[in-house]
Amino acid sequence: IRSGYSGPWTRSPTTFSNVFFKELLENTWTLKKWEGPDQFEDPTGDLMMLPTDMALLWDKEFRKYAVEFAKDEEVFFKTFAK
């Protein structure tokens, strides 16, 4: 069974890092026009984000964590490890 979503979140999907948060904050995301479930794509069309990922940008309480994790990979690692 597949989710129906297509594409990676980062250009290095098998590397544990804060790149997801950097991509999320630094790209302009638009709703992908296709027959699949709602997902967002970057300007190149190579990367994608789910609506739940975009909620990290849209919700001010979650956004502060996304910003912090994008700025400081060590903070992300320490928080993830808890």
PDB file of N, CA, C and O in Angstrom:
ATOM      1  N   ILE A   1       0.852  -1.175   0.000  1.00  0.00           N
ATOM      2  CA  ILE A   1       0.000   0.000   0.000  1.00  0.00           C
ATOM      3  C   ILE A   1       0.891   1.229   0.000  1.00  0.00           C
ATOM      4  O   ILE A   1       1.861   1.304   0.755  1.00  0.00           O
ATOM      5  N   ARG A   2       0.562   2.184  -0.842  1.00  0.00           N
ATOM      6  CA  ARG A   2       1.338   3.421  -0.930  1.00  0.00           C
ATOM      7  C   ARG A   2       0.471   4.602  -0.541  1.00  0.00           C
ATOM      8  O   ARG A   2      -0.754   4.547  -0.643  1.00  0.00           O
ATOM      9  N   SER A   3       1.106   5.657  -0.099  1.00  0.00           N
ATOM     10  CA  SER A   3       0.387   6.845   0.355  1.00  0.00           C
ATOM     11  C   SER A   3      -0.162   7.672  -0.805  1.00  0.00           C
ATOM     12  O   SER A   3      -1.140   8.401  -0.640  1.00  0.00           O
ATOM     13  N   GLY A   4       0.457   7.562  -1.966  1.00  0.00           N
ATOM     14  CA  GLY A   4       0.063   8.376  -3.104  1.00  0.00           C
ATOM     15  C   GLY A   4       0.893   9.632  -3.250  1.00  0.00           C
ATOM     16  O   GLY A   4       0.791  10.320  -4.266  1.00  0.00           O
ATOM     17  N   TYR A   5       1.718   9.949  -2.253  1.00  0.00           N
ATOM     18  CA  TYR A   5       2.596  11.107  -2.341  1.00  0.00           C
ATOM     19  C   TYR A   5       3.814  10.749  -3.175  1.00  0.00           C
ATOM     20  O   TYR A   5       4.201   9.584  -3.263  1.00  0.00           O
ATOM     21  N   SER A   6       4.414  11.766  -3.788  1.00  0.00           N
ATOM     22  CA  SER A   6       5.532  11.498  -4.677  1.00  0.00           C
ATOM     23  C   SER A   6       6.650  12.515  -4.459  1.00  0.00           C
ATOM     24  O   SER A   6       6.413  13.723  -4.462  1.00  0.00           O
ATOM     25  N   GLY A   7       7.864  12.014  -4.271  1.00  0.00           N
ATOM     26  CA  GLY A   7       9.029  12.872  -4.189  1.00  0.00           C
ATOM     27  C   GLY A   7       9.674  12.908  -2.821  1.00  0.00           C
ATOM     28  O   GLY A   7       9.062  12.530  -1.822  1.00  0.00           O
ATOM     29  N   PRO A   8      10.936  13.371  -2.782  1.00  0.00           N
ATOM     30  CA  PRO A   8      11.662  13.489  -1.525  1.00  0.00           C
ATOM     31  C   PRO A   8      11.454  14.863  -0.874  1.00  0.00           C
ATOM     32  O   PRO A   8      11.049  15.821  -1.531  1.00  0.00           O
ATOM     33  N   TRP A   9      11.739  14.935   0.423  1.00  0.00           N
ATOM     34  CA  TRP A   9      11.669  16.188   1.167  1.00  0.00           C
ATOM     35  C   TRP A   9      12.971  16.981   1.025  1.00  0.00           C
ATOM     36  O   TRP A   9      12.970  18.209   1.110  1.00  0.00           O
ATOM     37  N   THR A  10      14.077  16.269   0.809  1.00  0.00           N
ATOM     38  CA  THR A  10      15.387  16.913   0.666  1.00  0.00           C
ATOM     39  C   THR A  10      16.155  16.226  -0.458  1.00  0.00           C
ATOM     40  O   THR A  10      15.742  15.187  -0.972  1.00  0.00           O
ATOM     41  N   ARG A  11      17.272  16.827  -0.822  1.00  0.00           N
ATOM     42  CA  ARG A  11      18.123  16.221  -1.848  1.00  0.00           C
ATOM     43  C   ARG A  11      19.054  15.159  -1.255  1.00  0.00           C
ATOM     44  O   ARG A  11      19.801  14.504  -1.981  1.00  0.00           O
ATOM     45  N   SER A  12      19.002  14.998   0.056  1.00  0.00           N
ATOM     46  CA  SER A  12      19.806  13.962   0.728  1.00  0.00           C
ATOM     47  C   SER A  12      18.904  13.206   1.704  1.00  0.00           C
ATOM     48  O   SER A  12      19.076  13.312   2.918  1.00  0.00           O
ATOM     49  N   PRO A  13      17.941  12.442   1.173  1.00  0.00           N
ATOM     50  CA  PRO A  13      16.916  11.827   2.029  1.00  0.00           C
ATOM     51  C   PRO A  13      17.419  10.762   3.000  1.00  0.00           C
ATOM     52  O   PRO A  13      16.696  10.392   3.925  1.00  0.00           O
ATOM     53  N   THR A  14      18.622  10.269   2.815  1.00  0.00           N
ATOM     54  CA  THR A  14      19.120   9.234   3.722  1.00  0.00           C
ATOM     55  C   THR A  14      20.122   9.781   4.745  1.00  0.00           C
ATOM     56  O   THR A  14      20.755   9.013   5.470  1.00  0.00           O
ATOM     57  N   THR A  15      20.261  11.102   4.799  1.00  0.00           N
ATOM     58  CA  THR A  15      21.184  11.736   5.738  1.00  0.00           C
ATOM     59  C   THR A  15      20.393  12.405   6.853  1.00  0.00           C
ATOM     60  O   THR A  15      19.479  13.185   6.587  1.00  0.00           O
ATOM     61  N   PHE A  16      20.743  12.103   8.102  1.00  0.00           N
ATOM     62  CA  PHE A  16      20.087  12.726   9.242  1.00  0.00           C
ATOM     63  C   PHE A  16      20.700  14.099   9.468  1.00  0.00           C
ATOM     64  O   PHE A  16      21.878  14.212   9.807  1.00  0.00           O
ATOM     65  N   SER A  17      19.900  15.141   9.281  1.00  0.00           N
ATOM     66  CA  SER A  17      20.381  16.514   9.421  1.00  0.00           C
ATOM     67  C   SER A  17      19.184  17.445   9.608  1.00  0.00           C
ATOM     68  O   SER A  17      18.044  16.995   9.724  1.00  0.00           O
ATOM     69  N   ASN A  18      19.456  18.729   9.634  1.00  0.00           N
ATOM     70  CA  ASN A  18      18.388  19.723   9.733  1.00  0.00           C
ATOM     71  C   ASN A  18      17.988  20.278   8.366  1.00  0.00           C
ATOM     72  O   ASN A  18      17.284  21.285   8.296  1.00  0.00           O
ATOM     73  N   VAL A  19      18.416  19.650   7.301  1.00  0.00           N
ATOM     74  CA  VAL A  19      18.148  20.146   5.944  1.00  0.00           C
ATOM     75  C   VAL A  19      16.645  20.226   5.661  1.00  0.00           C
ATOM     76  O   VAL A  19      16.202  21.126   4.948  1.00  0.00           O
ATOM     77  N   PHE A  20      15.868  19.309   6.201  1.00  0.00           N
ATOM     78  CA  PHE A  20      14.405  19.379   6.026  1.00  0.00           C
ATOM     79  C   PHE A  20      13.889  20.750   6.451  1.00  0.00           C
ATOM     80  O   PHE A  20      13.108  21.371   5.730  1.00  0.00           O
ATOM     81  N   PHE A  21      14.319  21.221   7.614  1.00  0.00           N
ATOM     82  CA  PHE A  21      13.846  22.507   8.137  1.00  0.00           C
ATOM     83  C   PHE A  21      14.371  23.672   7.296  1.00  0.00           C
ATOM     84  O   PHE A  21      13.659  24.652   7.076  1.00  0.00           O
ATOM     85  N   LYS A  22      15.614  23.565   6.827  1.00  0.00           N
ATOM     86  CA  LYS A  22      16.159  24.602   5.951  1.00  0.00           C
ATOM     87  C   LYS A  22      15.370  24.680   4.646  1.00  0.00           C
ATOM     88  O   LYS A  22      15.001  25.768   4.205  1.00  0.00           O
ATOM     89  N   GLU A  23      15.115  23.536   4.036  1.00  0.00           N
ATOM     90  CA  GLU A  23      14.334  23.509   2.796  1.00  0.00           C
ATOM     91  C   GLU A  23      12.937  24.073   3.028  1.00  0.00           C
ATOM     92  O   GLU A  23      12.434  24.859   2.225  1.00  0.00           O
ATOM     93  N   LEU A  24      12.324  23.671   4.118  1.00  0.00           N
ATOM     94  CA  LEU A  24      10.977  24.129   4.440  1.00  0.00           C
ATOM     95  C   LEU A  24      10.912  25.647   4.523  1.00  0.00           C
ATOM     96  O   LEU A  24       9.985  26.260   3.996  1.00  0.00           O
ATOM     97  N   LEU A  25      11.893  26.254   5.183  1.00  0.00           N
ATOM     98  CA  LEU A  25      11.883  27.700   5.405  1.00  0.00           C
ATOM     99  C   LEU A  25      12.430  28.509   4.236  1.00  0.00           C
ATOM    100  O   LEU A  25      11.995  29.639   4.014  1.00  0.00           O
ATOM    101  N   GLU A  26      13.364  27.959   3.494  1.00  0.00           N
ATOM    102  CA  GLU A  26      14.044  28.742   2.460  1.00  0.00           C
ATOM    103  C   GLU A  26      13.388  28.661   1.084  1.00  0.00           C
ATOM    104  O   GLU A  26      13.676  29.493   0.224  1.00  0.00           O
ATOM    105  N   ASN A  27      12.535  27.703   0.861  1.00  0.00           N
ATOM    106  CA  ASN A  27      11.877  27.557  -0.439  1.00  0.00           C
ATOM    107  C   ASN A  27      10.503  28.211  -0.449  1.00  0.00           C
ATOM    108  O   ASN A  27       9.897  28.446   0.597  1.00  0.00           O
ATOM    109  N   THR A  28      10.035  28.494  -1.634  1.00  0.00           N
ATOM    110  CA  THR A  28       8.658  28.923  -1.839  1.00  0.00           C
ATOM    111  C   THR A  28       7.884  27.686  -2.269  1.00  0.00           C
ATOM    112  O   THR A  28       8.215  27.063  -3.278  1.00  0.00           O
ATOM    113  N   TRP A  29       6.867  27.332  -1.515  1.00  0.00           N
ATOM    114  CA  TRP A  29       6.120  26.098  -1.748  1.00  0.00           C
ATOM    115  C   TRP A  29       4.767  26.421  -2.367  1.00  0.00           C
ATOM    116  O   TRP A  29       4.050  27.307  -1.901  1.00  0.00           O
ATOM    117  N   THR A  30       4.433  25.690  -3.423  1.00  0.00           N
ATOM    118  CA  THR A  30       3.133  25.858  -4.070  1.00  0.00           C
ATOM    119  C   THR A  30       2.426  24.517  -4.131  1.00  0.00           C
ATOM    120  O   THR A  30       3.060  23.464  -4.190  1.00  0.00           O
ATOM    121  N   LEU A  31       1.115  24.574  -4.116  1.00  0.00           N
ATOM    122  CA  LEU A  31       0.315  23.352  -4.206  1.00  0.00           C
ATOM    123  C   LEU A  31       0.554  22.709  -5.563  1.00  0.00           C
ATOM    124  O   LEU A  31       0.411  23.357  -6.600  1.00  0.00           O
ATOM    125  N   LYS A  32       0.915  21.445  -5.551  1.00  0.00           N
ATOM    126  CA  LYS A  32       1.201  20.718  -6.787  1.00  0.00           C
ATOM    127  C   LYS A  32      -0.097  20.461  -7.534  1.00  0.00           C
ATOM    128  O   LYS A  32      -1.098  20.051  -6.946  1.00  0.00           O
ATOM    129  N   LYS A  33      -0.068  20.703  -8.819  1.00  0.00           N
ATOM    130  CA  LYS A  33      -1.232  20.450  -9.675  1.00  0.00           C
ATOM    131  C   LYS A  33      -1.071  19.060 -10.283  1.00  0.00           C
ATOM    132  O   LYS A  33      -0.291  18.847 -11.211  1.00  0.00           O
ATOM    133  N   TRP A  34      -1.833  18.128  -9.728  1.00  0.00           N
ATOM    134  CA  TRP A  34      -1.779  16.748 -10.218  1.00  0.00           C
ATOM    135  C   TRP A  34      -2.989  16.000  -9.709  1.00  0.00           C
ATOM    136  O   TRP A  34      -3.814  16.566  -8.992  1.00  0.00           O
ATOM    137  N   GLU A  35      -3.106  14.737 -10.069  1.00  0.00           N
ATOM    138  CA  GLU A  35      -4.261  13.925  -9.692  1.00  0.00           C
ATOM    139  C   GLU A  35      -4.100  13.240  -8.332  1.00  0.00           C
ATOM    140  O   GLU A  35      -5.004  12.537  -7.881  1.00  0.00           O
ATOM    141  N   GLY A  36      -2.972  13.440  -7.691  1.00  0.00           N
ATOM    142  CA  GLY A  36      -2.708  12.798  -6.401  1.00  0.00           C
ATOM    143  C   GLY A  36      -3.218  13.620  -5.237  1.00  0.00           C
ATOM    144  O   GLY A  36      -3.889  14.634  -5.426  1.00  0.00           O
ATOM    145  N   PRO A  37      -2.895  13.177  -4.028  1.00  0.00           N
ATOM    146  CA  PRO A  37      -3.315  13.903  -2.826  1.00  0.00           C
ATOM    147  C   PRO A  37      -2.597  15.254  -2.740  1.00  0.00           C
ATOM    148  O   PRO A  37      -1.553  15.451  -3.362  1.00  0.00           O
ATOM    149  N   ASP A  38      -3.164  16.174  -1.966  1.00  0.00           N
ATOM    150  CA  ASP A  38      -2.545  17.490  -1.815  1.00  0.00           C
ATOM    151  C   ASP A  38      -1.121  17.350  -1.298  1.00  0.00           C
ATOM    152  O   ASP A  38      -0.865  16.696  -0.287  1.00  0.00           O
ATOM    153  N   GLN A  39      -0.210  17.979  -2.016  1.00  0.00           N
ATOM    154  CA  GLN A  39       1.171  18.108  -1.569  1.00  0.00           C
ATOM    155  C   GLN A  39       1.728  19.366  -2.205  1.00  0.00           C
ATOM    156  O   GLN A  39       1.168  19.886  -3.171  1.00  0.00           O
ATOM    157  N   PHE A  40       2.812  19.844  -1.670  1.00  0.00           N
ATOM    158  CA  PHE A  40       3.420  21.086  -2.118  1.00  0.00           C
ATOM    159  C   PHE A  40       4.759  20.789  -2.762  1.00  0.00           C
ATOM    160  O   PHE A  40       5.433  19.823  -2.407  1.00  0.00           O
ATOM    161  N   GLU A  41       5.146  21.650  -3.735  1.00  0.00           N
ATOM    162  CA  GLU A  41       6.423  21.445  -4.402  1.00  0.00           C
ATOM    163  C   GLU A  41       7.239  22.728  -4.379  1.00  0.00           C
ATOM    164  O   GLU A  41       6.694  23.829  -4.308  1.00  0.00           O
ATOM    165  N   ASP A  42       8.554  22.564  -4.441  1.00  0.00           N
ATOM    166  CA  ASP A  42       9.454  23.712  -4.487  1.00  0.00           C
ATOM    167  C   ASP A  42       9.475  24.250  -5.920  1.00  0.00           C
ATOM    168  O   ASP A  42       8.884  23.632  -6.806  1.00  0.00           O
ATOM    169  N   PRO A  43      10.136  25.377  -6.171  1.00  0.00           N
ATOM    170  CA  PRO A  43      10.137  25.948  -7.525  1.00  0.00           C
ATOM    171  C   PRO A  43      10.702  25.023  -8.604  1.00  0.00           C
ATOM    172  O   PRO A  43      10.327  25.145  -9.770  1.00  0.00           O
ATOM    173  N   THR A  44      11.592  24.104  -8.238  1.00  0.00           N
ATOM    174  CA  THR A  44      12.164  23.193  -9.232  1.00  0.00           C
ATOM    175  C   THR A  44      11.226  22.024  -9.532  1.00  0.00           C
ATOM    176  O   THR A  44      11.353  21.372 -10.568  1.00  0.00           O
ATOM    177  N   GLY A  45      10.280  21.761  -8.620  1.00  0.00           N
ATOM    178  CA  GLY A  45       9.412  20.603  -8.766  1.00  0.00           C
ATOM    179  C   GLY A  45      10.071  19.313  -8.309  1.00  0.00           C
ATOM    180  O   GLY A  45       9.474  18.241  -8.410  1.00  0.00           O
ATOM    181  N   ASP A  46      11.303  19.408  -7.805  1.00  0.00           N
ATOM    182  CA  ASP A  46      12.037  18.220  -7.372  1.00  0.00           C
ATOM    183  C   ASP A  46      11.690  17.784  -5.953  1.00  0.00           C
ATOM    184  O   ASP A  46      11.655  16.590  -5.656  1.00  0.00           O
ATOM    185  N   LEU A  47      11.431  18.758  -5.075  1.00  0.00           N
ATOM    186  CA  LEU A  47      11.182  18.459  -3.670  1.00  0.00           C
ATOM    187  C   LEU A  47       9.715  18.642  -3.340  1.00  0.00           C
ATOM    188  O   LEU A  47       9.001  19.389  -4.009  1.00  0.00           O
ATOM    189  N   MET A  48       9.275  17.953  -2.305  1.00  0.00           N
ATOM    190  CA  MET A  48       7.875  18.075  -1.896  1.00  0.00           C
ATOM    191  C   MET A  48       7.752  18.191  -0.400  1.00  0.00           C
ATOM    192  O   MET A  48       8.637  17.793   0.358  1.00  0.00           O
ATOM    193  N   MET A  49       6.621  18.753   0.008  1.00  0.00           N
ATOM    194  CA  MET A  49       6.228  18.816   1.413  1.00  0.00           C
ATOM    195  C   MET A  49       4.760  18.419   1.495  1.00  0.00           C
ATOM    196  O   MET A  49       3.979  18.680   0.580  1.00  0.00           O
ATOM    197  N   LEU A  50       4.403  17.792   2.594  1.00  0.00           N
ATOM    198  CA  LEU A  50       3.008  17.415   2.834  1.00  0.00           C
ATOM    199  C   LEU A  50       2.283  18.564   3.537  1.00  0.00           C
ATOM    200  O   LEU A  50       2.930  19.450   4.096  1.00  0.00           O
ATOM    201  N   PRO A  51       0.972  18.559   3.515  1.00  0.00           N
ATOM    202  CA  PRO A  51       0.238  19.585   4.271  1.00  0.00           C
ATOM    203  C   PRO A  51       0.642  19.616   5.748  1.00  0.00           C
ATOM    204  O   PRO A  51       0.684  20.687   6.354  1.00  0.00           O
ATOM    205  N   THR A  52       0.936  18.465   6.321  1.00  0.00           N
ATOM    206  CA  THR A  52       1.362  18.440   7.727  1.00  0.00           C
ATOM    207  C   THR A  52       2.732  19.099   7.909  1.00  0.00           C
ATOM    208  O   THR A  52       2.996  19.692   8.956  1.00  0.00           O
ATOM    209  N   ASP A  53       3.600  19.003   6.908  1.00  0.00           N
ATOM    210  CA  ASP A  53       4.887  19.698   6.959  1.00  0.00           C
ATOM    211  C   ASP A  53       4.667  21.208   6.894  1.00  0.00           C
ATOM    212  O   ASP A  53       5.301  21.966   7.628  1.00  0.00           O
ATOM    213  N   MET A  54       3.774  21.634   6.021  1.00  0.00           N
ATOM    214  CA  MET A  54       3.499  23.061   5.853  1.00  0.00           C
ATOM    215  C   MET A  54       2.903  23.662   7.118  1.00  0.00           C
ATOM    216  O   MET A  54       3.047  24.859   7.367  1.00  0.00           O
ATOM    217  N   ALA A  55       2.236  22.839   7.914  1.00  0.00           N
ATOM    218  CA  ALA A  55       1.675  23.328   9.180  1.00  0.00           C
ATOM    219  C   ALA A  55       2.777  23.852  10.095  1.00  0.00           C
ATOM    220  O   ALA A  55       2.526  24.721  10.930  1.00  0.00           O
ATOM    221  N   LEU A  56       3.998  23.331   9.944  1.00  0.00           N
ATOM    222  CA  LEU A  56       5.121  23.839  10.725  1.00  0.00           C
ATOM    223  C   LEU A  56       5.424  25.294  10.387  1.00  0.00           C
ATOM    224  O   LEU A  56       5.954  26.028  11.221  1.00  0.00           O
ATOM    225  N   LEU A  57       5.094  25.712   9.177  1.00  0.00           N
ATOM    226  CA  LEU A  57       5.262  27.113   8.773  1.00  0.00           C
ATOM    227  C   LEU A  57       4.063  27.956   9.165  1.00  0.00           C
ATOM    228  O   LEU A  57       4.215  29.084   9.634  1.00  0.00           O
ATOM    229  N   TRP A  58       2.900  27.420   8.977  1.00  0.00           N
ATOM    230  CA  TRP A  58       1.662  28.183   9.138  1.00  0.00           C
ATOM    231  C   TRP A  58       1.289  28.443  10.597  1.00  0.00           C
ATOM    232  O   TRP A  58       0.689  29.474  10.902  1.00  0.00           O
ATOM    233  N   ASP A  59       1.627  27.546  11.482  1.00  0.00           N
ATOM    234  CA  ASP A  59       1.273  27.683  12.893  1.00  0.00           C
ATOM    235  C   ASP A  59       2.424  28.378  13.630  1.00  0.00           C
ATOM    236  O   ASP A  59       3.557  27.897  13.618  1.00  0.00           O
ATOM    237  N   LYS A  60       2.122  29.513  14.271  1.00  0.00           N
ATOM    238  CA  LYS A  60       3.205  30.285  14.900  1.00  0.00           C
ATOM    239  C   LYS A  60       3.900  29.528  16.031  1.00  0.00           C
ATOM    240  O   LYS A  60       5.091  29.733  16.265  1.00  0.00           O
ATOM    241  N   GLU A  61       3.186  28.672  16.724  1.00  0.00           N
ATOM    242  CA  GLU A  61       3.813  27.907  17.803  1.00  0.00           C
ATOM    243  C   GLU A  61       4.790  26.868  17.254  1.00  0.00           C
ATOM    244  O   GLU A  61       5.867  26.679  17.818  1.00  0.00           O
ATOM    245  N   PHE A  62       4.430  26.200  16.172  1.00  0.00           N
ATOM    246  CA  PHE A  62       5.327  25.215  15.564  1.00  0.00           C
ATOM    247  C   PHE A  62       6.460  25.894  14.792  1.00  0.00           C
ATOM    248  O   PHE A  62       7.588  25.401  14.780  1.00  0.00           O
ATOM    249  N   ARG A  63       6.157  27.032  14.145  1.00  0.00           N
ATOM    250  CA  ARG A  63       7.147  27.715  13.310  1.00  0.00           C
ATOM    251  C   ARG A  63       8.415  28.056  14.098  1.00  0.00           C
ATOM    252  O   ARG A  63       9.519  27.949  13.564  1.00  0.00           O
ATOM    253  N   LYS A  64       8.270  28.459  15.344  1.00  0.00           N
ATOM    254  CA  LYS A  64       9.461  28.846  16.114  1.00  0.00           C
ATOM    255  C   LYS A  64      10.434  27.677  16.249  1.00  0.00           C
ATOM    256  O   LYS A  64      11.648  27.878  16.283  1.00  0.00           O
ATOM    257  N   TYR A  65       9.906  26.460  16.325  1.00  0.00           N
ATOM    258  CA  TYR A  65      10.788  25.290  16.399  1.00  0.00           C
ATOM    259  C   TYR A  65      11.450  25.019  15.045  1.00  0.00           C
ATOM    260  O   TYR A  65      12.633  24.686  14.987  1.00  0.00           O
ATOM    261  N   ALA A  66      10.702  25.159  13.981  1.00  0.00           N
ATOM    262  CA  ALA A  66      11.264  24.960  12.646  1.00  0.00           C
ATOM    263  C   ALA A  66      12.395  25.956  12.397  1.00  0.00           C
ATOM    264  O   ALA A  66      13.437  25.593  11.853  1.00  0.00           O
ATOM    265  N   VAL A  67      12.189  27.203  12.792  1.00  0.00           N
ATOM    266  CA  VAL A  67      13.221  28.227  12.629  1.00  0.00           C
ATOM    267  C   VAL A  67      14.450  27.881  13.468  1.00  0.00           C
ATOM    268  O   VAL A  67      15.579  27.956  12.983  1.00  0.00           O
ATOM    269  N   GLU A  68      14.231  27.506  14.709  1.00  0.00           N
ATOM    270  CA  GLU A  68      15.345  27.153  15.595  1.00  0.00           C
ATOM    271  C   GLU A  68      16.120  25.954  15.057  1.00  0.00           C
ATOM    272  O   GLU A  68      17.351  25.964  15.054  1.00  0.00           O
ATOM    273  N   PHE A  69      15.410  24.918  14.601  1.00  0.00           N
ATOM    274  CA  PHE A  69      16.075  23.721  14.084  1.00  0.00           C
ATOM    275  C   PHE A  69      16.817  24.010  12.781  1.00  0.00           C
ATOM    276  O   PHE A  69      17.875  23.431  12.534  1.00  0.00           O
ATOM    277  N   ALA A  70      16.280  24.895  11.947  1.00  0.00           N
ATOM    278  CA  ALA A  70      16.963  25.253  10.700  1.00  0.00           C
ATOM    279  C   ALA A  70      18.259  26.014  10.991  1.00  0.00           C
ATOM    280  O   ALA A  70      19.257  25.841  10.292  1.00  0.00           O
ATOM    281  N   LYS A  71      18.234  26.845  12.014  1.00  0.00           N
ATOM    282  CA  LYS A  71      19.411  27.656  12.360  1.00  0.00           C
ATOM    283  C   LYS A  71      20.490  26.864  13.071  1.00  0.00           C
ATOM    284  O   LYS A  71      21.676  27.150  12.908  1.00  0.00           O
ATOM    285  N   ASP A  72      20.098  25.872  13.858  1.00  0.00           N
ATOM    286  CA  ASP A  72      21.067  25.192  14.718  1.00  0.00           C
ATOM    287  C   ASP A  72      20.847  23.680  14.698  1.00  0.00           C
ATOM    288  O   ASP A  72      19.965  23.153  15.376  1.00  0.00           O
ATOM    289  N   GLU A  73      21.659  23.009  13.915  1.00  0.00           N
ATOM    290  CA  GLU A  73      21.513  21.557  13.766  1.00  0.00           C
ATOM    291  C   GLU A  73      21.723  20.832  15.092  1.00  0.00           C
ATOM    292  O   GLU A  73      21.057  19.829  15.350  1.00  0.00           O
ATOM    293  N   GLU A  74      22.629  21.315  15.937  1.00  0.00           N
ATOM    294  CA  GLU A  74      22.878  20.667  17.226  1.00  0.00           C
ATOM    295  C   GLU A  74      21.644  20.719  18.131  1.00  0.00           C
ATOM    296  O   GLU A  74      21.357  19.759  18.845  1.00  0.00           O
ATOM    297  N   VAL A  75      20.926  21.824  18.101  1.00  0.00           N
ATOM    298  CA  VAL A  75      19.686  21.933  18.882  1.00  0.00           C
ATOM    299  C   VAL A  75      18.680  20.907  18.375  1.00  0.00           C
ATOM    300  O   VAL A  75      18.003  20.248  19.165  1.00  0.00           O
ATOM    301  N   PHE A  76      18.585  20.775  17.059  1.00  0.00           N
ATOM    302  CA  PHE A  76      17.686  19.766  16.482  1.00  0.00           C
ATOM    303  C   PHE A  76      18.088  18.366  16.938  1.00  0.00           C
ATOM    304  O   PHE A  76      17.235  17.589  17.366  1.00  0.00           O
ATOM    305  N   PHE A  77      19.370  18.038  16.852  1.00  0.00           N
ATOM    306  CA  PHE A  77      19.840  16.716  17.261  1.00  0.00           C
ATOM    307  C   PHE A  77      19.517  16.437  18.726  1.00  0.00           C
ATOM    308  O   PHE A  77      19.016  15.366  19.068  1.00  0.00           O
ATOM    309  N   LYS A  78      19.808  17.405  19.583  1.00  0.00           N
ATOM    310  CA  LYS A  78      19.555  17.221  21.025  1.00  0.00           C
ATOM    311  C   LYS A  78      18.067  17.058  21.322  1.00  0.00           C
ATOM    312  O   LYS A  78      17.678  16.227  22.143  1.00  0.00           O
ATOM    313  N   THR A  79      17.245  17.850  20.656  1.00  0.00           N
ATOM    314  CA  THR A  79      15.789  17.754  20.860  1.00  0.00           C
ATOM    315  C   THR A  79      15.266  16.424  20.335  1.00  0.00           C
ATOM    316  O   THR A  79      14.427  15.789  20.974  1.00  0.00           O
ATOM    317  N   PHE A  80      15.753  16.005  19.185  1.00  0.00           N
ATOM    318  CA  PHE A  80      15.331  14.737  18.596  1.00  0.00           C
ATOM    319  C   PHE A  80      15.698  13.567  19.509  1.00  0.00           C
ATOM    320  O   PHE A  80      14.954  12.591  19.602  1.00  0.00           O
ATOM    321  N   ALA A  81      16.819  13.666  20.167  1.00  0.00           N
ATOM    322  CA  ALA A  81      17.305  12.574  21.010  1.00  0.00           C
ATOM    323  C   ALA A  81      16.520  12.401  22.295  1.00  0.00           C
ATOM    324  O   ALA A  81      16.606  11.358  22.942  1.00  0.00           O
ATOM    325  N   LYS A  82      15.750  13.424  22.671  1.00  0.00           N
ATOM    326  CA  LYS A  82      14.986  13.339  23.939  1.00  0.00           C
ATOM    327  C   LYS A  82      13.818  12.412  23.830  1.00  0.00           C
ATOM    328  O   LYS A  82      13.081  12.231  24.799  1.00  0.00           O
TER     329      LYS A  82
END
